[in-house]
Amino acid sequence: MTHILLKQIEDISKDKNENKENSSIAKYLFKHFKEIDKISITKIARECKISPTKVTRFAEKLG
């Protein structure tokens, strides 16, 4: 399961057709994957300079 999630995040981070916000979230999560279960939506949003709603939508996209 972890490998699948990591692969999904990596694919989004490298996808040239992905929007800027999703790409930013994916790059952040890929870089901080070992702490992913401890990082809040608010922290991700703040670090990526986007709204928490966009982070929630990103999570929904992952499933």
Secondary structure as the mmCIF struct_conf table of DSSP 4:
data_model
#
loop_
_struct_conf.conf_type_id
_struct_conf.id
_struct_conf.beg_label_comp_id
_struct_conf.beg_label_asym_id
_struct_conf.beg_label_seq_id
_struct_conf.end_label_comp_id
_struct_conf.end_label_asym_id
_struct_conf.end_label_seq_id
HELX_RH_AL_P HELX_RH_AL_P1 THR A 2 LYS A 14
TURN_TY1_P TURN_TY1_P1 LYS A 16 ASN A 17
BEND BEND1 GLU A 18 GLU A 18
HELX_RH_AL_P HELX_RH_AL_P2 LYS A 20 LYS A 31
TURN_TY1_P TURN_TY1_P2 HIS A 32 HIS A 32
HELX_RH_3T_P HELX_RH_3T_P1 PHE A 33 LYS A 38
HELX_RH_AL_P HELX_RH_AL_P3 ILE A 41 CYS A 48
TURN_TY1_P TURN_TY1_P3 LYS A 49 LYS A 49
BEND BEND2 ILE A 50 ILE A 50
HELX_RH_AL_P HELX_RH_AL_P4 PRO A 52 LEU A 62
#
